[in-house]
Amino acid sequence: MKIQKFEILVDGQSSRNIVVLSGTSLSGTVYVHVSQSLKIQSISLYILGKAKCKFDRRSDNDKREFAAKETYLNYKLYLFGGGQAAAQTLEAGEHVYPFVINLQPYGELPSSFEGRKGYVRYTLQGQIARPWKPAETLLLPFTVINHLDLNTFHDAVMPIMQYRRQEISGCCCSEGEIVVQMKVNKSGFVPGEPIVMEMDINNKSESPVQAWTVELIQDVTYTGFSNSLFSSGNPKFKTKSETYPLYVNQSLQVDRGQQQVYSVAMPVPSLPPSYLKGCNIIDIQYTLTFRISTGWNKISLDSRVIIGSIPIRNITPQMTQPVPTAPEVQNYPELTGHQDTWMSTPYPDAPPSYSECVSGPVRLEGGEGDDDEENPVPQANWTPAYPVYDYTHQINQVNDQGGLPSAPPAYDEIQFSQIR
């Protein structure tokens, strides 16, 4: 094989998790090693950033497809030769081509996202074009982070309080009522930061309360347009939800006439920020849900929360600053009683690390232009990575005061469909 090495390396980053901030630059080196001289038309580097979604809507007997796309980056850099240039000789040996791509002129780039009905995706594609031969291609996806600063949201520091009084039905009559109150320390969080919840369950019914769960629900709304001749031209919307279990307690027992108060601290997993600012066809919202079950009765309390990428600044002096490494999201400590010192968490001074999204990998196949199928490149499995802050010290403090409940189901069981 004449081309022995064809590789793209981004400065200061591994090829597995490349993370770039919106408005900065992307620099690196393309390495090409050939065992003997070759006729080469061009060696190029193509950067593409786009959002795309597609979904169906049914109405009576009619089924219509809606789709939309946005392009944020579309730039090609020739490192050797040119698009229409005559073939040139590339001598045997290793050839090094440094590159710098300034992202600032492209404006606000939305954060990377991979969903079931759409995505925001960024890729580097290297290509060696040879006359009368198939091009040698290389696909390198990377994550773009458009920071969502929680300090710009007044509501992010506001605590959440939800109250529900619900009558419990038996097989033929009422069995009393259950009064549930949920308190959350604030409304805005970053990945890795614990959500501190206190649940007050007052069982005034004849049935015991046997289990409760806490879930973080990601609601993604896609906006699409129909190309049908009979379409009004107005956009349609499709919302798909993903549920991430944060805490599962199957051993709960609040008997009739009893009242129990439970507190838990649950780290937020690695997730894209709310709103996906900069993208006009995909929106992300998060809901924190507390559910309890008694017999066949279900009670749930829901509240919107904001997931950001820059934490709320906190000047509380007695708290130790967290160290920025990416923790595993498991083993969530349980508390009993009130924990006032845990109602706020400090602002980490150091930058975060980056951890792969809990949604798991997707299979990519891309090429130049919007129609990926026209210029396919080798498939690659890839997972976007997001900022994760380490609050292990605070979680360990809580762990010293209580036991460890069982971890929730593995996130890697969640699969996403390829969007074409």
N, C-alpha and C positions, 0 to 999 in steps of 0.2 A: 504494500500500500504506500503510495507516494506521499500522501498527507498523513503524517504520523501524529501530529498534535494540532488541535484547533480548540482554543480555550479562551473564555472571557473571565477575567478576574476584576472585581470591583475593589477599589482601594479600601483597606481596613475592614473588609467584611468577608464572611465565608460565602461560598456560592449557594449554600442551603437557605440562609435567611439574610437576604439583602434588604435593608430598610433605608429609605431615603425620605427626608422631610420635605414637604411641599415648599417650594420657593428657594430651595438650595440647589446644589449641583451634584451631578453623578460623574465620577471619574474612575478610571481604571485602565486596564491594558488588555489588548487582544494578542494572544500568542499563536503563532503559526510555525510549525516545523515540518519541512518537507525533506524527504530522503534524497531527492534529485531535482534538478531544475524542471520547472513546469511552466506551461503557457497558462497565464491567469488573465482573465478579463477584468476582474475586480475583486477586492476584499472590502466588504462593507459592514457597517453596523447600523441597524435600524431600530429606533426606539418608538414604541407604540403605547399609548395609554387611551383607554376607551371604556365607556359604560355601555352595557347592552342588556335588554330584557325582552322576554317573549312569553306570552301566556294566552290562554283561550278563555273566552266568555260564551256561555250558553244562554240562549233566550228562546223559549218554546222549542221549536225544532231546528233552530238556527244555531250554528257554531261559528264563531268568528275568531280569527287570530289577531292579536294586538302585539305590537312590537315598537321598540324605540331604541335609539343609540345616540351616544355623544362621543366625540373624539376630543381628547385633551392634548395628546402628544402624537405627532406624526412627522418624524424627522429621520433622514437618512444621511449617514456620514461615510464618505468613501475614504478608506485607509490606504488603498492601493488601486491604481487604475481609476476607471470611471464607468458610468452606466453605458455610454455609447463608445467608449474608447476601444481601440484595437487591442488585441491580446498582447500582453507583455510577459517577459520571462521573469519568473521568480526563482532566484538562485537557491541551490540546496542549502540547508541549515535552518536555524531558528530565526524568526523575524518577530520583532516586538513593535506593537503599535499602540502607544498611549492615546487616551481620549479623555476629553472633558465635555460634558453636556450640561449647560446652564439651564435649570428648570424655571428660573425666576420669570423670564419673559412670557411663559405660558400661563401665568396667573395662578389662581387658587386651584390646586389639584385636589380632588376628593380623595379620601382615604380608600385604600384597597378593600374590596369586599367580594366574597364569593357566596352566592345564595342559590336557592333552588330554581328561581325563575329569572335570575339575572346576575350581573357581576359588574364590578369596577376593577379593571385589570391592567397591569403595566408589564411590558416585556421588553427585553433586549434580544434582538435576533442578529446573530452573526451569519454572514454568507460569503462563501468563496465561489465565485462564478467562473466556470471554465468553458471554453468554446467546445460545442458539440458533446458536452457531458452534463449530467444532472448536477445541480449546485449542491455544494456541501453546506449544510445549515446547522445552526446551533441556537436553541431557545433557552433564554435565561429570564425567568420571571422575577420580579422584585416587588416589595411592598412600599407604597407611598403612605405616609402619615400626615394628615392635615389635623394639627392639634386642635382639640376642643378643650379650652381652658375653663374649668369649673368656676373659677373666680369671676368670670364674666356673667354668671347666672345667679341672680339674687336668690332664686328659689332653691338653689343647690344646698344651701346651708340650713334650710328650714326642715325641722323634724316632721315626721309623718305620724299621724294618729288616726286610726280607723276603729270604728265601733259598730258592732252588729248584735242585735237581739233577735233570735230566730226561734220560732216555735218548732218543736220536734214532733213529727207525726209517727204514730204507731200503726199497727195493722188496721185499726178501726177507729181510733180516737187520738186526741192529743196526749202526749206524754210529758208535757211541760216545755221548758225553753232552755236555751243555752245562750249565755251572754259572752261575747268574745271581744277583746280589745287588743289591738296591735299597735305597738310603738316602734318607730325606726329612728335612729339617731339623726339622720339627715336625708336629703333627697338626691344628692350627687355623689358619685363614687368613681374611682378609677380601678382598672383591673389589678388584682392583688390586694386591694383594700378590703377590710372586713365590713360587711353590712351588719350592724348590731341591731338586733330585734328583741323586743320583749313582748311576750304573748300572755295575756291574762284570760284564763278560761274558767268561767263560773258555770258549773253544770247544775241547773235547776230542773233537769229532766229525769225520767226514769231509766234512761239508757246511759251506759258509760261511754265516755269519749276514749277512743282506742288508738288513734293515730293522727299525726299531723305532718304536713310537709311544707317546705318553703321552696318556691320556684322563681327563677328569673326568666321571663318570657320575652323573646325578641320578636317584635312585629315588624315585618318588612313590607312596605307598600311600593309596588311597581306601577309606573305610569306608561301606558302604551297607546298607540294609535293604529287604527285599522286602515288597510289599503283597499278595502272593498269599495266598489263603485257606489254602493248605497250607504256608505258611512257618512255620518254627519260631520266628521272631521274633529269632533270633540274627543278629548282624552278619556280613557277608561282606566280604572284602577283595580289592582289585585293585591290583596294582603295575604302573606303567608307567615305563619308563626312557627318559631322553634322554641322548645321548652328545655331549659337547663336546670335540672334539679340541684339546688344548693344544699338542702338539708332534708333528711328523711328520718323520722322517728316512728318506728313501728311498735315500740314497747310502751307507749303512753297509756296511762290508766287514770282517768279522772272520773271517779265514781259519782253516782248521783248525790247531790247535796254538797259536793266538794268544790273548792276553788283552788286552782294552781296557777302559779306564775312561772313562766319559763323564759330564759334568755339565751340567745345563741349569737355567735360571731361567725359569719360565713364569708370567706374571701370571694371576690368577684373574679370569675375566670377571664381568660384572655379573649376579648371581644372587640369588634370595631366600635368607634364612638357613636353616640346618638346623632341622628339627623343626617349624617353623611353629607356635610356641607360641601358645596361646590358641585354636587350632582343634582340634576333636575329631574331625573327619572326614577330614582330609588331613594326612599326615606326609611330611616330606622328609628324605632321607638322601643323602649323597654318598660316592662311592668313587673313589679314585685308582687307575688301572690302567696298568701298564707291560706292553707286549706286544712280543715279538720274533718274527721268522719266519725259518725256515731250511728251504728246500724246502717240503714240505707239512706240516711240523711247526710248531706254534704253542706258545709259552710265555707265560704271563701271571702277573703278580704283582699282587694286589689288596690295598688297605687302605682302611678307612674314614677319612674326614677330616671335620672340622667346618668349615662355612662360617658365619662370624659377621658382625656389622656393626660391632663395636667391637674394634679390634686388641689383641693381647697387648702389655702395657706392657713396655718394654725399656729398661734404664738404661745400655746400652753407650755410653760417651762418645764413641768415635771415629766413630760413624756420624752422618751428616747427616740431620736430620729431613726427611721428605718433605713436599712442598707439595700441598695438597688440590685437585687438579683431576682430571677424569675422563680417563684415558688411553685411547687406542685399544688394543685387545687384538690385537696383531700383532707380527711380527718378534721372535721370542724368541731371545735370544742363547745361544750354545752355549759351554760352558767345557770345558777339558781339565784333568785333575788335580784335586787337592783344593783347595777354597776355604773354609777354616775361617771366615773373616770373614763369609761369606755364610750361615752356618748359623743366623743369627737376624737379624731385621729390626726396626728401632726403632719405637716407638709414636709415631704422628703426633699432635702437640699440637693442630693445627688441625682443625676439622671437615672431613668429606669433602664432595665434590660428589656429584651424583646422576646416574647414567647409565642409559639405557634397558636393560632386560633383553635378553640376547643371544638369547632365544627369539623375539623379534620381535613385531609387533603382532597384536592380535586384533580382531575386529569385534564391537562391542557393540550390543545393542538392549535397552533396559530400560524399566521403568515402575514405577508404585507397586505395592507388595505383592510377594509371592513369585512370582506368576505373571506373568512379564514380558510375555507375549503379550496380556494383557488391556488394558494401557495402553501400547501401543508408542510409542516416541519415535524420532526420526531416528537412523539408525545412525551409529556413529563408530568409526574405527580408533584403537586406543590401545595403549600399551605401558607397563607399570609400570616405575618407576625405583628403583634401589637405591643405597645408599652405595658409592662407589668411591674408594679412596685412591690417591694418586699416589706410586709408588715409582720414578719415572723416573730419579732420580739414581742409585739403586742399580743399576738395569738398565743404565744407560749405563756405569757402572763395569765391569760384566761385559762389556758390548759392546766396550769397549776392549781386552779380553783375548782375545776370540774372534770368530768370524765369525757372520753372521746366517743361520740356516736359513730355508727357505721358510715362509711363513705357512700356518696351517691353513685348511681350507675356510671360506667366509663363513658366519657364524652366521645371517644373514638368510634362508638357504635353508631353515631349519627352520620348518615351518608347524604351527599348532595348529588343531584343530577348534573350532567354536563350540559351547558347552554350552548347551542350552536346557532 
